[in-house]
Amino acid sequence: MARMSPHPSVVSVIDAGRAEDGREYIVMEYCPPPDLGGIARSEPLSVEQALKYAIQVARRRRDHPPRPATCTGTSSPPTSCSPSTAAPS
């Protein structure tokens, strides 16, 4: 349905299924995040807009704190990385 009705706030689902190893997957269109630096360079931000963006960033940071990754391998970039199982501090 999303594919039939494109909307700026809806991501189109391209494919979904189950991989050979049993994991389910969804393939969606890539939608890059807005570039706040580009927006600020193209048009001046009002105080209200700047506060709105700052609040969004603070909430995202609060709700999804960065987690350390465990990387293996001595090459650069590392051979593989996965999120740490330790709770964020």
N, C-alpha and C positions, 0 to 999 in steps of 0.2 A: 504494500500500500504506500509506503514512503517513497518508493521508486516511481509510482504513478503520480504522486502529488508532491513535486519538489517544493520545499519551503526552506527559507534561510535558517530556521532553527531545528530542522529535522535532517539527520544523516541518513543517506540511502544505504540500505542493506543490499549488498551485491550477491553474497552467497552465504550459506550456512550448512553445516554438516558435521560428520564425525570422522576424525583422522583414523588412520590404520591402528594407532596405539590406543584408541578408545576415547581420546579427548575430543570434546565438542569445540567447534570454532564458529565464529561469525566474521565475515569479511565485509567491512564497511568502507565507504568512500573516505578519503583522507581530507580532513578539514583543518588546515593550519590555524593555530590560535591567532587572535588579533595581535598585531605588533604594536604595543603601546608606544614604543619609541617612534615608530613611523607615524602613528596617529598624532602624537604631540608635535612632530616636525611639520606635518602637513597643515595643521590648524592649531591655534592656541587652545589649551584646555582651560575651561572656567574652573573656579575653585570648587564648584559643585561637582563637575566631572572628575576632577582630580581626586576629590574625597571619595566619590563612588568607586573609582578604580582601586584606591588604597584599601577601602573596606573589603572589596572582592578579593584582593590579594591576601589580606590578613585572614579572612575567613577560610580561604583555600589552604593557606599555610597551617592554620589551626586545625582544620578538619583532616588534612592529609600531610602530616609532618614528613619530611624526608627521612628515609631509612638508609642506614649504611648498607653497602653491598659487599659481599664476599667474592673476591676475584681470585682465579687460579691461573697459573702460567707465568712465565717470566718474560714473555714477549710483550711488545707494546704495539697495539693494545693487548690486554690480557686475553688468554684463551677463552675464558668464560667468566661471567659474573652472574650472581643471583642475589636477590634481596636477603638480608640477614634475618634470621628468625628471632633475634633479640628484639624486645620491645623498644621503641624509640624513647630516648631519655628526655 
